[in-house]
Amino acid sequence: MMANNAYIKLVPSSNKESITTDEVKELFQYYKETTSKTGDQVDWKYNEPAFPYEIKETHEGKNKWFYLHSNNDRYNTILLGIDQEIIRDEDGSERQQSYIQLTLPETATFGDKGKANEFSRYLAKKLQGELHLFNGRIMYFYPRK
């Protein structure tokens, strides 16, 4: 499998205009807590299957990117980074737009792709962003006019 990317773009009507890696990690912490509570309700240890990764960060990636690594044989790695791009609006004006990039490296498994799709939808919904999926389709999670 070739490296593949999905993007969550923080558009003007999103909850936030910019985001940090720490804020993305906090969203994953919240995800883990809620899935753990779901597991408690149905009397099943759901937190491990729901989030089979450890959040890891390298020194050179500090505040720019981090990765999710799993020792489970069905999962491997998902990379997450934040950046900004210049967008030209319909009226010709330019603005900076933040985005979160999810990357599946060549070593990623089909399990990673499924989890990356799940996490990208979760993050896009929480941030009310515009999700550009791995397959090129776009999902809108923000109020549209």
C-alpha positions as CSV (number, residue, x, y, z in Angstrom):
1,M,0.0,0.0,0.0
2,M,1.4,3.4,-1.0
3,A,1.4,6.3,1.6
4,N,-2.1,7.8,1.7
5,N,-3.4,11.1,3.2
6,A,-6.6,12.5,4.5
7,Y,-7.1,16.1,5.7
8,I,-9.4,17.8,8.1
9,K,-9.6,21.4,7.1
10,L,-10.6,24.0,9.6
11,V,-12.8,26.3,7.5
12,P,-14.2,29.7,8.7
13,S,-17.4,28.1,10.1
14,S,-15.4,25.5,12.1
15,N,-15.3,25.5,15.9
16,K,-11.7,26.7,15.8
17,E,-9.5,28.4,13.2
18,S,-6.3,26.8,14.3
19,I,-5.3,23.8,16.4
20,T,-2.2,22.4,18.1
21,T,-0.9,18.9,18.4
22,D,-1.7,19.0,22.1
23,E,-5.3,19.8,21.4
24,V,-5.5,16.9,18.9
25,K,-4.0,14.6,21.6
26,E,-6.7,15.9,24.1
27,L,-9.4,14.9,21.6
28,F,-7.9,11.4,21.4
29,Q,-7.9,11.3,25.2
30,Y,-11.6,12.2,25.2
31,Y,-12.3,9.6,22.6
32,K,-10.6,6.9,24.8
33,E,-12.6,8.0,27.8
34,T,-15.9,7.9,26.0
35,T,-15.3,4.5,24.4
36,S,-14.2,3.1,27.7
37,K,-17.5,4.3,29.3
38,T,-19.4,2.7,26.4
39,G,-17.5,-0.6,27.2
40,D,-18.5,-0.3,30.8
41,Q,-22.2,0.1,29.9
42,V,-22.2,-3.0,27.7
43,D,-19.9,-4.9,30.0
44,W,-17.1,-5.4,27.4
45,K,-13.5,-4.2,27.4
46,Y,-14.0,-1.9,24.5
47,N,-11.2,0.6,25.1
48,E,-8.5,-1.6,23.7
49,P,-10.2,-2.5,20.4
50,A,-11.6,1.1,20.1
51,F,-8.1,2.7,20.4
52,P,-5.4,0.1,19.9
53,Y,-2.6,2.7,19.7
54,E,-0.1,4.5,21.9
55,I,0.4,8.2,21.2
56,K,4.1,8.8,20.5
57,E,6.1,12.0,19.6
58,T,9.6,12.4,18.4
59,H,11.8,15.4,19.3
60,E,11.9,16.7,15.8
61,G,8.1,16.4,15.4
62,K,7.3,18.3,18.6
63,N,4.3,20.6,18.1
64,K,4.1,19.7,14.4
65,W,3.3,16.0,14.2
66,F,3.0,12.8,16.2
67,Y,2.1,9.2,15.5
68,L,-0.1,6.5,16.8
69,H,1.7,3.2,17.1
70,S,0.2,-0.2,17.9
71,N,1.8,-3.5,19.0
72,N,-1.4,-5.3,17.9
73,D,-0.8,-7.5,14.9
74,R,-3.8,-6.0,13.0
75,Y,-2.5,-2.4,13.4
76,N,0.8,-0.6,12.9
77,T,1.1,3.2,12.5
78,I,-0.9,6.3,11.7
79,L,0.9,9.7,11.4
80,L,-0.9,12.9,12.3
81,G,0.4,16.4,11.6
82,I,-0.9,20.0,11.7
83,D,0.0,22.7,9.2
84,Q,-1.5,25.7,7.4
85,E,-2.2,26.6,3.8
86,I,-3.1,29.7,1.9
87,I,-6.6,29.6,0.5
88,R,-8.0,32.0,-2.1
89,D,-11.6,32.8,-1.4
90,E,-14.2,33.4,-4.1
91,D,-13.8,37.2,-3.8
92,G,-10.1,36.9,-4.5
93,S,-8.9,37.5,-1.0
94,E,-6.3,35.2,0.6
95,R,-6.5,33.7,4.1
96,Q,-4.6,31.1,6.1
97,Q,-6.4,27.9,6.8
98,S,-5.2,25.3,9.3
99,Y,-5.6,21.6,8.7
100,I,-4.8,18.2,10.3
101,Q,-3.2,15.6,8.0
102,L,-3.6,11.9,8.7
103,T,-1.0,9.8,6.8
104,L,-1.0,6.0,6.4
105,P,2.6,5.0,5.7
106,E,3.4,2.1,3.4
107,T,3.7,-0.1,6.4
108,A,0.0,0.6,7.4
109,T,-2.4,-2.2,7.5
110,F,-6.1,-2.4,6.5
111,G,-6.9,-2.1,10.2
112,D,-5.0,1.2,10.3
113,K,-7.0,2.5,7.4
114,G,-10.2,1.6,9.0
115,K,-9.2,3.3,12.3
116,A,-7.8,6.3,10.4
117,N,-11.2,6.8,8.7
118,E,-13.0,6.4,12.0
119,F,-10.6,8.9,13.8
120,S,-10.7,11.4,10.9
121,R,-14.6,11.4,11.0
122,Y,-14.5,11.8,14.8
123,L,-12.0,14.7,14.7
124,A,-13.9,16.4,11.8
125,K,-17.2,16.1,13.6
126,K,-15.7,17.5,16.9
127,L,-14.1,20.4,15.1
128,Q,-16.9,21.0,12.6
129,G,-14.3,20.7,9.8
130,E,-14.2,19.7,6.2
131,L,-12.9,16.2,5.8
132,H,-11.0,15.1,2.7
133,L,-11.0,11.3,2.9
134,F,-8.3,9.0,1.7
135,N,-10.4,8.1,-1.4
136,G,-10.7,11.8,-2.4
137,R,-14.3,12.3,-1.3
138,I,-15.2,15.2,0.9
139,M,-17.5,15.2,4.0
140,Y,-18.8,18.5,5.5
141,F,-19.2,18.6,9.2
142,Y,-19.8,22.4,9.5
143,P,-23.0,24.4,9.1
144,R,-23.4,25.2,5.4
145,K,-25.2,28.2,4.0
